[in-house]
Amino acid sequence: MPSKLYLGVDLGTSSIKLSLADEGGKILDTESRDYPLSLPKVNWAEQNPDDWYLSCIDALKALHRRNDLSRVASLSFSGQMHGLVILDKYDRVIRPAILWNDSRTEEEVDYLNNVITKEVLLRETGNIALCGFTAPKLLWLKKHEEDNFDRIAKIMLPKDYLAYRLTRVFASDVSDLSGTLFFDVQRRCYSDYLLDILGIQKRQLPEIKNSYDVIGTVLPAIADQVGLSHGTKVVIGGGDQAVGAIGTAAIHENEISISLGTSGTVFAPIDNYSFDSLGRVHSFRHATSKFHLMGCTLSAMGSLKWFLEEVLHTTDFVTELESMPERVSDILFLPYLTGERSPINDTKAKGYLANLSLFYKREDIIKAVVEGICFSLYDVYNAMCDLGLHVSSSRVIGGGSKSKRLLQILADIFDIDIKTITTNDGGALGAIILAMVGDGRYHSIEEACDALIRDKDVYHPDKNKHAIYKKKFQAYKDLYLRNKIQ
């Protein structure tokens, strides 16, 4: 009998990527498709959910032309979080999805945090309101698009829409639902109190599943179209950060993973539920069904991309990062180009480039941008340390993990070992692991991580550099406070 194959589906903001793996977790082939991002107004970000589905089907067909997809035993998802997808009673998409990086909901966030109050939100969900979360989007829709709100039959998150189209099973998982602000993270259920505030009912919401649960099989008509077998299992998967953490084996307490994508994330698994009473970091369910603390910064590698492409007019990231000098300048960069989420939760925060002089050169400024990105993540890490986190190392994934110079700076700033794994694509590997666990290839996520994930490189911190960076980080914090918009 031919060996089984597994599919990981990574639904991102700019593209969908499908990764095909064998029983040993080796990625055999990948296929991706881009789709448009709509920015109809300032601070708005939307996408057509049908673009996700059609891109997924097209990528599956391309994979089938090169591989025998009938051997795929199961597939699972890593999905962009928080996006609001709404269907009517005929299962038609009512309006474009409002995405995680849409910040039109400042008034709704203010209402939730200051009228309903942060204390109540923390009690009911474990988190305070942020523009990115799903609940404020529903309040905005209720106020500004009442006709659309009244037509809602199903409320979904982005990856759940793909799962629904493939199976017609209406389900979501605990990790993704944790970012909605209407899910009680501690009690693993919807918050009746928040649902009443939002004006929605449980029948409009998906069934709650573990991230590794099989929700059904691919519909026969779709399976025939893309070369899958009729018995291909669909595992619901999870939010991109939790699934990425699975892909880096960040599954035990006092371990962290760092994601260096367009946005940046520090992810810390915890065994027992707790939350940050100051609301600096999120308290969510992990894809393991335990818990995690997470802080997300909005412009990590996105800041570097903006600076290199829009300011310096270059796309040669490798050369520019390799040219960074060893010296640490006093140039400061605040990467708050679209406001900031964790830990300052300030939508009005602005980007700054400070302390320039004629002495400095192009490469000094580039290094300052990289340092600013690392400082923003270090700020999140410090908030977690205030809550009792103790770690000695972190695995790193995302586009930024390809740069050795950047990773050394990250190690020097954090004062911990920074590790890379044998694949940069932790999200895809995490989805593949969930598919394997759902199929029974491994009995648990822990067993799969032990068998499949291997470290590649380790970057040790320079203690002298860390002492310098500790002082520079304080200057970074002071710059934000001096220029904070009240």
FENKA-V369705 format. One record per pair of residues at least 6 apart in sequence whose C-alpha atoms are under 8 Angstrom apart, sorted by the first residue. I is the first residue (numbers start at 1). J is the second residue. D is the distance in Angstrom with one decimal. If there is no record, write none. Layout:
<<I/J/D> <I/J/D>>
This chain:
<<2/71/7.3> <3/22/7.6> <3/23/7.0> <3/71/7.2> <4/22/6.5> <4/23/6.0> <4/71/5.3> <4/72/5.9> <4/73/5.9> <5/20/6.9> <5/21/5.7> <5/22/4.7> <5/23/6.1> <5/69/7.7> <5/71/5.5> <5/72/4.3> <5/73/6.0> <5/74/7.7> <6/20/5.8> <6/21/5.2> <6/22/6.3> <6/23/7.4> <6/72/5.2> <6/73/6.0> <6/74/5.6> <6/75/5.8> <6/432/6.1> <6/435/6.6> <6/436/6.9> <7/18/6.8> <7/19/5.7> <7/20/4.7> <7/21/6.3> <7/72/6.9> <7/74/6.6> <7/75/4.5> <7/76/6.6> <7/431/7.7> <7/432/5.8> <7/435/7.2> <8/18/5.7> <8/19/5.1> <8/20/6.6> <8/75/5.8> <8/76/5.3> <8/77/5.9> <8/78/7.5> <8/428/5.2> <8/429/6.9> <8/430/7.7> <8/431/4.7> <8/432/4.6> <8/435/7.3> <9/16/7.2> <9/17/6.0> <9/18/4.6> <9/19/6.6> <9/75/7.3> <9/76/6.1> <9/77/4.7> <9/78/6.2> <9/428/6.6> <9/431/6.7> <10/16/5.6> <10/17/5.1> <10/18/6.2> <10/77/5.8> <10/78/4.7> <10/79/6.0> <10/240/7.8> <10/427/6.6> <10/428/5.9> <10/431/7.5> <11/17/6.6> <11/52/7.6> <11/77/7.3> <11/78/6.1> <11/79/4.7> <11/80/6.1> <11/158/7.8> <11/159/6.6> <12/79/6.4> <12/80/5.4> <13/37/7.6> <13/80/6.6> <14/34/5.9> <14/35/6.0> <14/36/6.9> <14/37/6.8> <15/32/6.7> <15/33/5.5> <15/34/4.1> <15/35/5.8> <16/32/5.5> <16/33/5.5> <16/34/6.5> <16/52/7.1> <16/55/7.0> <16/56/6.8> <17/30/7.0> <17/31/5.8> <17/32/4.2> <17/33/6.6> <17/59/7.9> <17/428/8.0> <18/30/5.5> <18/31/5.3> <18/32/6.1> <18/56/7.8> <18/59/7.0> <18/60/7.6> <18/428/7.5> <19/27/6.5> <19/28/7.6> <19/29/6.0> <19/30/4.4> <19/31/6.7> <19/428/6.2> <19/432/8.0> <20/27/5.6> <20/28/5.6> <20/29/5.3> <20/30/6.2> <21/27/4.2> <21/28/5.3> <21/29/7.3> <21/432/7.2> <22/28/6.9> <23/441/7.9> <24/452/7.0> <25/429/7.6> <25/432/7.4> <25/433/7.7> <25/452/6.1> <29/63/7.5> <30/63/7.4> <31/59/5.7> <31/60/7.8> <31/62/7.2> <31/63/6.6> <32/59/6.1> <33/55/5.8> <33/56/7.6> <33/58/8.0> <33/59/6.6> <34/55/7.6> <35/51/6.5> <35/52/7.4> <35/55/7.5> <36/47/7.0> <37/45/6.9> <37/46/6.2> <37/47/5.5> <38/45/5.8> <38/46/5.0> <38/47/5.9> <39/45/4.9> <39/46/6.4> <40/46/7.9> <43/102/5.7> <43/103/5.3> <43/104/5.9> <44/98/7.8> <44/101/7.8> <44/102/4.8> <44/103/6.2> <44/104/6.0> <45/98/6.2> <45/99/5.7> <45/100/8.0> <45/101/6.4> <45/102/4.8> <46/96/5.9> <46/97/5.4> <46/98/4.8> <46/99/5.6> <46/102/7.5> <47/96/5.4> <47/97/5.3> <47/98/7.0> <47/99/7.3> <48/95/7.8> <48/96/4.8> <48/97/6.1> <49/85/7.4> <49/93/7.5> <49/96/6.8> <49/97/6.5> <49/158/7.3> <49/161/7.4> <52/162/7.3> <53/162/5.9> <53/165/7.5> <57/226/7.0> <60/226/5.8> <61/225/7.7> <61/226/4.9> <61/227/7.4> <63/69/7.6> <64/226/6.5> <64/227/6.0> <68/227/7.4> <69/226/7.9> <69/227/5.5> <69/228/5.1> <69/229/7.5> <70/227/5.8> <70/228/4.4> <70/229/4.7> <71/228/7.4> <71/229/7.3> <72/228/6.7> <72/229/7.4> <72/232/6.4> <73/231/7.5> <73/232/5.2> <73/233/6.2> <73/439/6.9> <74/232/5.2> <74/233/4.3> <74/234/5.7> <74/235/7.0> <74/435/5.5> <74/436/7.1> <74/438/7.6> <74/439/6.3> <75/232/7.5> <75/233/6.4> <75/234/5.3> <75/235/6.1> <75/431/7.7> <75/432/7.0> <75/435/5.1> <76/234/6.0> <76/235/4.8> <76/236/5.9> <76/237/5.1> <76/431/5.3> <76/432/6.5> <76/434/6.4> <76/435/5.1> <77/159/6.6> <77/235/7.4> <77/236/6.4> <77/237/4.5> <77/238/6.3> <77/431/5.3> <78/159/7.1> <78/237/6.0> <78/238/5.4> <78/239/5.7> <78/240/4.7> <78/243/5.8> <78/244/7.6> <78/427/6.2> <78/428/7.0> <78/430/7.6> <78/431/5.7> <79/158/6.5> <79/159/4.9> <79/237/8.0> <79/238/6.4> <79/239/5.0> <79/240/4.8> <80/100/7.5> <80/158/6.6> <80/159/7.2> <80/239/6.2> <80/240/5.5> <81/100/6.3> <81/157/6.9> <81/158/7.1> <81/176/6.2> <81/179/6.9> <81/239/5.5> <81/240/6.7> <82/99/6.7> <82/100/5.1> <82/132/6.4> <82/133/5.2> <82/134/5.1> <82/157/6.4> <82/158/7.9> <82/176/7.4> <82/179/5.7> <82/180/5.9> <83/97/6.2> <83/98/5.4> <83/99/4.2> <83/100/5.2> <83/133/7.6> <83/134/6.3> <83/157/5.5> <83/158/6.0> <84/97/5.2> <84/98/5.2> <84/99/6.6> <84/134/6.0> <84/137/7.0> <84/138/7.8> <84/155/7.1> <84/156/6.3> <84/157/5.8> <84/158/7.3> <85/93/7.4> <85/95/7.9> <85/96/7.4> <85/97/4.9> <85/98/7.2> <85/155/5.9> <85/156/4.9> <85/157/5.8> <85/158/6.5> <85/161/7.4> <86/93/6.0> <86/94/5.9> <86/95/7.1> <86/97/7.5> <86/152/6.0> <86/153/7.4> <86/154/5.7> <86/155/4.8> <86/156/6.2> <87/93/4.6> <87/94/5.4> <87/151/7.9> <87/152/5.8> <87/153/5.8> <87/154/5.1> <87/155/6.7> <88/94/6.2> <88/151/5.5> <88/152/5.0> <88/153/4.8> <88/154/6.7> <89/151/7.5> <89/152/7.3> <89/153/5.2> <89/154/7.7> <91/153/7.9> <91/154/7.9> <94/148/6.6> <94/151/7.7> <94/152/7.7> <95/148/7.6> <97/158/8.0> <98/137/7.3> <99/132/7.4> <100/131/8.0> <100/132/4.6> <100/133/6.7> <100/134/8.0> <101/132/5.8> <101/298/8.0> <102/131/7.1> <102/132/6.3> <103/131/5.1> <103/132/6.5> <103/347/8.0> <104/131/7.2> <105/131/5.5> <105/136/6.0> <105/137/6.4> <105/140/6.3> <106/131/6.2> <108/136/5.4> <108/137/7.9> <108/139/6.4> <108/140/6.5> <109/129/5.5> <109/130/6.0> <109/131/6.2> <109/136/6.0> <111/117/7.9> <112/118/7.3> <112/121/7.8> <112/129/6.3> <112/136/7.9> <113/121/7.5> <113/128/6.5> <113/129/6.0> <118/127/7.9> <118/128/5.5> <118/129/7.6> <121/127/6.1> <121/128/5.6> <121/129/7.5> <121/181/7.9> <122/128/6.0> <122/275/7.7> <122/277/7.4> <124/183/8.0> <124/184/5.8> <124/191/6.3> <124/193/7.5> <124/194/7.6> <125/178/8.0> <125/181/6.1> <125/182/6.7> <125/183/5.8> <125/184/4.2> <125/185/5.6> <125/186/7.4> <125/191/7.2> <126/184/7.0> <126/185/6.2> <126/186/7.3> <126/274/7.9> <126/275/5.8> <126/282/7.5> <126/283/5.8> <126/284/7.7> <127/181/7.0> <127/275/7.4> <127/276/8.0> <127/279/6.4> <127/282/5.9> <127/283/6.3> <128/181/7.8> <128/279/5.9> <129/136/7.4> <129/181/7.0> <130/136/7.7> <130/341/7.7> <130/345/7.4> <131/137/7.8> <133/179/5.9> <133/180/5.3> <133/181/6.5> <134/179/7.1> <134/180/4.5> <134/181/6.6> <135/180/5.7> <135/181/5.5> <135/182/6.3> <135/198/7.2> <138/149/7.9> <138/198/6.7> <139/198/6.0> <141/148/7.4> <141/149/6.1> <142/149/5.5> <152/204/7.4> <153/204/5.4> <154/203/7.9> <154/204/4.6> <154/205/6.0> <154/206/7.6> <155/204/5.9> <155/205/5.5> <155/206/7.2> <156/172/7.7> <156/205/7.1> <156/206/7.0> <157/172/7.6> <157/176/7.5> <157/177/8.0> <159/238/7.9> <160/170/7.6> <160/171/6.6> <160/172/5.9> <160/236/7.4> <163/169/7.2> <163/170/8.0> <163/234/7.3> <163/236/6.8> <164/170/5.7> <164/171/7.5> <166/217/7.9> <166/218/5.3> <166/219/6.0> <166/222/7.1> <167/216/6.2> <167/217/6.0> <167/218/5.2> <167/219/5.4> <167/234/7.6> <168/219/7.9> <169/215/6.7> <169/216/7.0> <170/206/5.2> <170/207/6.4> <171/206/4.4> <171/207/4.5> <171/208/6.1> <171/209/6.8> <171/215/7.4> <171/236/7.4> <172/206/5.6> <172/207/6.1> <172/208/5.5> <172/209/5.9> <172/236/6.6> <173/208/5.5> <173/209/4.6> <173/210/5.3> <173/211/5.2> <173/236/6.6> <173/237/6.9> <173/238/6.1> <174/185/7.9> <174/188/7.2> <174/208/6.5> <174/209/6.3> <174/210/5.9> <174/211/6.7> <174/238/7.6> <174/285/5.8> <174/286/7.4> <174/287/7.1> <174/289/7.0> <175/211/7.1> <175/238/5.6> <175/239/5.7> <175/242/6.6> <175/284/6.4> <175/285/4.8> <175/286/5.3> <175/287/5.5> <175/289/7.6> <176/238/5.5> <176/239/4.5> <177/183/6.1> <178/184/7.5> <178/185/5.9> <178/283/7.9> <178/284/5.1> <178/285/6.1> <179/284/7.1> <181/194/7.8> <182/190/6.0> <182/191/5.6> <182/194/5.5> <182/195/6.4> <183/189/5.9> <183/190/4.4> <183/191/5.5> <184/190/5.5> <184/191/5.4> <185/283/7.4> <185/284/6.0> <185/285/6.2> <186/273/6.2> <189/208/7.6> <190/202/7.7> <195/201/6.4> <195/202/7.8> <209/236/7.6> <210/236/7.8> <210/287/7.1> <210/288/7.8> <210/289/6.3> <211/235/7.3> <211/236/5.7> <211/237/4.5> <211/238/5.3> <211/287/5.2> <211/288/7.2> <211/289/7.5> <211/434/7.1> <212/235/5.9> <212/236/6.6> <212/237/6.1> <212/287/7.5> <212/288/8.0> <212/434/5.1> <212/435/6.9> <212/437/6.3> <212/438/5.2> <213/235/5.4> <213/236/6.2> <213/237/7.8> <213/438/5.7> <214/233/6.5> <214/234/5.6> <214/235/4.3> <214/236/6.4> <214/438/5.7> <214/439/7.8> <215/233/7.8> <215/234/6.0> <215/235/5.9> <215/236/6.3> <216/233/5.9> <216/234/5.5> <216/235/7.6> <217/230/7.2> <217/231/5.8> <217/232/5.3> <217/233/4.4> <217/234/5.3> <218/230/6.5> <218/231/7.1> <218/232/5.8> <218/233/6.5> <218/234/6.6> <219/230/7.0> <220/229/7.9> <220/230/5.3> <223/229/5.9> <223/230/5.9> <224/230/7.7> <233/439/7.3> <234/435/7.6> <235/434/7.1> <235/435/5.8> <235/438/6.1> <237/243/7.4> <237/287/7.8> <237/431/6.4> <237/434/6.4> <237/435/7.8> <238/287/6.2> <238/431/8.0> <240/427/6.5> <241/259/8.0> <241/265/7.6> <241/267/7.5> <241/427/7.7> <242/267/8.0> <242/286/5.7> <242/287/5.6> <243/287/6.5> <243/426/7.8> <243/427/5.6> <243/430/4.9> <243/431/6.2> <244/397/7.8> <244/426/4.9> <244/427/4.0> <244/428/7.5> <244/429/7.6> <244/430/5.6> <245/251/7.1> <245/257/6.2> <245/267/7.2> <245/426/7.2> <245/427/7.6> <245/430/7.2> <246/287/7.5> <246/426/7.5> <246/427/7.9> <246/429/7.8> <246/430/4.8> <246/433/7.7> <246/445/7.7> <246/449/7.3> <247/425/7.9> <247/426/4.3> <247/427/5.9> <247/428/7.4> <247/429/5.0> <247/430/3.9> <247/431/7.7> <247/433/7.6> <247/449/7.6> <247/453/7.4> <248/257/6.8> <248/395/6.2> <248/396/7.6> <248/397/7.6> <248/421/7.1> <248/426/6.0> <248/430/7.7> <248/449/8.0> <248/453/6.9> <249/446/7.9> <249/449/5.6> <249/450/7.8> <249/453/6.9> <250/256/5.8> <250/257/6.0> <250/267/7.9> <250/268/7.4> <250/269/6.7> <250/395/7.9> <251/269/5.8> <251/288/7.2> <251/446/7.3> <252/269/5.7> <252/270/6.8> <252/271/7.4> <253/268/7.2> <253/269/5.1> <253/270/4.7> <253/271/6.1> <254/268/6.9> <254/269/6.9> <254/270/7.2> <254/389/6.0> <254/390/5.6> <254/391/5.3> <255/268/6.0> <255/269/6.5> <255/391/6.0> <255/393/7.3> <255/394/6.8> <256/266/6.8> <256/267/5.4> <256/268/4.5> <256/269/6.9> <256/391/7.3> <256/393/7.4> <256/394/5.2> <256/395/7.0> <257/265/8.0> <257/266/6.0> <257/267/5.2> <257/268/6.8> <257/394/5.2> <257/395/5.0> <257/396/5.8> <257/397/7.8> <258/264/7.3> <258/265/5.5> <258/266/4.7> <258/267/6.3> <258/394/6.8> <258/395/6.4> <258/396/4.8> <258/397/6.5> <259/265/5.0> <259/266/6.7> <259/396/5.7> <259/397/5.0> <259/398/5.4> <260/300/6.5> <260/301/6.3> <260/396/7.2> <260/397/6.2> <260/398/4.7> <260/399/6.0> <260/400/4.9> <260/401/6.6> <261/300/6.5> <261/301/5.5> <261/302/7.4> <261/397/8.0> <261/398/4.9> <261/399/5.6> <261/400/6.5> <262/298/7.5> <262/299/6.1> <262/300/5.5> <262/301/4.7> <262/302/4.3> <262/303/7.8> <263/296/7.0> <263/297/5.7> <263/298/4.7> <263/299/4.9> <263/300/4.7> <263/301/6.5> <263/302/6.5> <264/296/5.6> <264/297/5.0> <264/298/6.5> <264/299/6.9> <264/300/5.0> <264/301/7.4> <264/377/7.0> <265/294/7.0> <265/295/5.7> <265/296/4.5> <265/297/6.2> <265/377/7.0> <266/294/5.7> <266/295/5.4> <266/296/6.7> <266/377/6.7> <266/380/6.8> <266/381/6.7> <267/292/6.9> <267/293/6.1> <267/294/4.6> <267/295/6.7> <268/292/5.4> <268/293/5.1> <268/294/6.2> <269/286/7.1> <269/290/7.8> <269/291/6.0> <269/292/4.1> <269/293/6.3> <270/290/7.1> <270/291/5.3> <270/292/5.0> <270/293/7.1> <271/290/5.9> <271/291/6.1> <271/292/7.8> <272/290/7.2> <272/291/6.6> <273/283/7.9> <273/290/8.0> <273/291/6.1> <274/283/6.9> <275/282/7.2> <275/283/5.3> <275/293/7.7> <276/282/7.3> <276/283/7.4> <276/387/7.3> <279/343/7.8> <280/295/7.5> <280/342/5.7> <280/343/4.2> <280/344/6.4> <280/345/7.0> <280/380/7.7> <280/383/6.9> <281/293/6.4> <281/294/5.6> <281/295/4.8> <281/296/7.9> <281/342/6.0> <281/343/6.0> <281/380/7.2> <281/383/7.4> <281/384/7.5> <282/293/5.5> <282/294/5.1> <282/295/6.1> <283/291/7.3> <283/292/6.0> <283/293/4.8> <283/294/6.6> <284/291/5.8> <284/292/5.5> <284/293/6.3> <284/294/7.5> <285/291/4.2> <285/292/6.0> <286/292/5.6> <288/445/6.8> <293/384/7.6> <295/341/7.9> <295/342/5.1> <295/343/6.7> <295/380/5.8> <296/341/6.2> <296/342/5.3> <296/343/7.9> <296/380/7.9> <297/340/6.2> <297/341/5.5> <297/342/5.6> <297/343/7.9> <297/376/6.9> <297/377/7.0> <298/336/7.4> <298/338/6.8> <298/339/7.4> <298/340/5.8> <298/341/6.3> <299/335/6.1> <299/336/6.6> <299/337/6.5> <299/338/7.0> <299/340/7.9> <299/373/7.7> <300/335/7.1> <300/373/5.4> <301/373/7.5> <301/399/7.6> <301/400/6.6> <303/335/6.0> <303/337/7.1> <303/369/7.6> <303/373/7.5> <304/369/6.6> <304/370/6.9> <308/314/5.5> <308/315/6.6> <308/317/7.5> <309/315/5.8> <318/403/7.2> <320/363/7.2> <320/366/7.6> <321/366/7.5> <321/367/7.6> <321/403/7.3> <321/405/6.7> <321/406/7.3> <322/405/6.5> <323/363/6.3> <324/363/5.1> <324/364/6.5> <324/366/7.0> <324/367/5.7> <324/405/7.9> <325/363/6.7> <325/364/6.6> <325/367/7.5> <328/468/7.9> <329/364/6.9> <329/368/7.5> <330/355/6.4> <330/472/7.3> <331/353/7.1> <331/354/5.7> <331/355/4.9> <331/356/6.0> <331/364/7.8> <331/365/7.0> <331/368/5.9> <332/352/7.5> <332/353/5.7> <332/354/5.1> <332/355/6.5> <332/368/6.0> <332/369/7.7> <332/372/6.8> <332/475/7.9> <332/476/6.3> <333/351/7.2> <333/352/5.4> <333/353/4.6> <333/354/6.5> <333/368/6.0> <333/369/5.5> <333/371/7.5> <333/372/5.0> <333/476/7.5> <334/350/7.5> <334/351/4.9> <334/352/4.9> <334/353/6.7> <334/369/7.9> <334/372/5.6> <334/373/7.6> <334/376/7.9> <334/476/7.2> <334/480/7.4> <335/350/7.8> <335/351/5.2> <335/352/7.2> <335/369/7.5> <335/372/6.2> <335/373/6.1> <335/376/7.4> <336/349/5.8> <336/350/5.0> <336/351/4.4> <336/352/7.7> <337/349/7.8> <337/350/5.8> <337/351/4.9> <338/347/7.3> <338/349/7.6> <338/350/7.2> <339/346/6.0> <339/347/4.3> <339/348/5.3> <339/349/4.5> <339/350/5.9> <339/351/8.0> <340/346/5.3> <340/347/5.7> <340/348/7.7> <340/349/6.2> <341/347/7.2> <342/380/6.3> <343/379/6.8> <343/380/5.5> <343/383/7.2> <348/485/6.5> <349/480/7.9> <349/484/6.6> <349/485/6.9> <370/406/6.9> <371/409/7.1> <371/410/7.9> <372/476/7.8> <374/409/7.7> <374/410/5.8> <374/413/7.2> <375/413/7.3> <375/473/6.4> <375/476/7.7> <378/413/7.3> <378/414/6.2> <391/416/7.6> <392/416/5.2> <392/417/6.3> <393/416/5.0> <393/417/4.4> <393/418/5.7> <393/419/7.2> <394/416/7.3> <394/417/6.4> <394/418/5.1> <394/419/6.0> <395/418/5.9> <395/419/4.5> <395/420/5.5> <395/421/7.2> <396/418/6.9> <396/419/6.1> <396/420/5.5> <396/421/7.7> <397/420/6.9> <397/421/7.8> <397/424/5.4> <397/425/6.7> <397/426/6.0> <398/424/6.0> <398/425/6.6> <398/426/7.6> <399/424/7.3> <400/406/7.2> <400/407/7.9> <401/407/6.6> <401/420/7.0> <401/424/6.9> <402/424/7.4> <407/418/6.9> <407/459/6.9> <408/418/7.7> <408/459/5.8> <408/460/7.4> <408/461/7.1> <410/418/7.5> <411/417/5.9> <411/418/5.6> <411/459/6.4> <411/460/6.2> <411/461/4.8> <411/462/7.7> <412/460/7.6> <412/461/4.4> <412/462/5.4> <412/463/7.0> <412/465/5.9> <412/466/5.0> <412/469/7.5> <413/461/7.7> <413/465/7.6> <413/466/5.3> <413/469/5.8> <413/470/7.1> <414/461/7.8> <414/466/7.5> <415/461/5.2> <415/462/7.5> <415/463/7.1> <415/466/6.2> <416/460/6.8> <416/461/5.9> <417/458/6.5> <417/459/5.6> <417/460/4.8> <417/461/6.2> <418/458/5.7> <418/459/5.0> <418/460/6.7> <419/455/6.6> <419/456/7.1> <419/457/5.6> <419/458/4.5> <419/459/6.3> <420/455/5.8> <420/456/5.4> <420/457/5.4> <420/458/6.7> <421/453/7.1> <421/454/5.7> <421/455/4.3> <421/456/4.8> <421/457/7.2> <422/453/7.6> <422/454/6.1> <422/455/6.2> <422/456/5.3> <433/445/7.0> <433/448/6.4> <433/449/7.6> <434/445/7.1> <436/442/6.2> <437/443/6.1> <437/444/6.0> <437/445/6.5> <437/448/7.5> <442/448/5.7>>
